[in-house]
């Protein structure tokens, strides 16, 4: 019995996807629920599992092709998995798998099933088998860091004794060749480009700046971070302070939490905050929902979960949609000042930056204080300059006197 492998129902608002990579070749055996192919949408990578065990007998759509829901990708001949043989090989040459080898094959399939798309690509790029890399993730899952650690630890083995002098010459030849490589944009990168241009063309963007003295936040975090982690099992970061301060400011200035739909302004009475994170596939903005109803520990736990999903390539469409306001932190890369761009259809975005000790005049004396520049880019169509400035000032006051967050003043 032959079974068609079809493109599954795509997430809402996603019209099509790009076939990124096949993980099986024609003639190879497949197991039920084993990932056969990766499909990339505008925001996430979808894995298409085999519905039955059997043999992959036909691939109808190749890598790089745009597909839609219901398209037939391949054909699997259902039944027990069988070992494939090279074309024209005699059946008398077929190898019988012994019990130990069968166990090894089963372990290999299990390990491969646990690999994220980003890890698979990295293994393919360096022609590595998953079985030779030790996994440090949950249930032995191999992470990108595991592969990088393996490559680093084995890099010296690639140069045989006595060949050390050859390496510089090879490097010079490589530099002199002045090679170029042309690759198409990923769907995610293309979508980011589209949305950024859309934001510039449809919104009247303006940016206002302020600076925040983080002395008290740093002191509070230093005093309680060990007991906080011991009690809640998660680290106390700066982002929870900023998100809590942001929610208090959004409550006072609801237009900053609104969005534009045609000629209407939609005011949201909930606070779903998007946190921009960098991943191998590009910038993603997962959403932490109902931040106003969460404790610091609940927020940090959810943020950690979303960050891990971004790095593993397991982010879902639900994780990435529906935010009412966005925070981006260029400071983790060393940025001192920037003008963040809106995340449509939201009307504002807060930019955090690097913390630096700078000389400040306090009570007539010059003292060193840990300062951060913050930026608010906003849609001037619905947010006035006064509201934007006072929004940032509210965040500043909350973080310079964290007791305000507890008292909600």
Secondary structure by P-SEA (a helix, b strand, c coil): ccccccccccccccccccccccccccccccccccccbbbbcccbbbbbbcccccccccccccccccccccccccccccccbbbbbccccccccbbbbcaaaaaaaaaaaaaaaaccaaaaaaaaaacccccccccccccccccaaaaaaaaaaacccccccccccaaaaaaaaaaacbbbbbbcccaaaaaaaaaaaaaaaccbbbbbbccccaaaaaaaaaacaaaaaaaccccccaaaaaaaaaaaaaaacccccccccccbbbbbcccbbbbbbbccccbbbbbbcccccccaaaaaaaaaaaaaaaaaccccccccccccbbbbbcccccccbbbbbbcccccbbbbbbbbbbbbbbcccbbbbbbbbbbbbbbccccccaaaaaaaaaaaaaaaaccccccccc
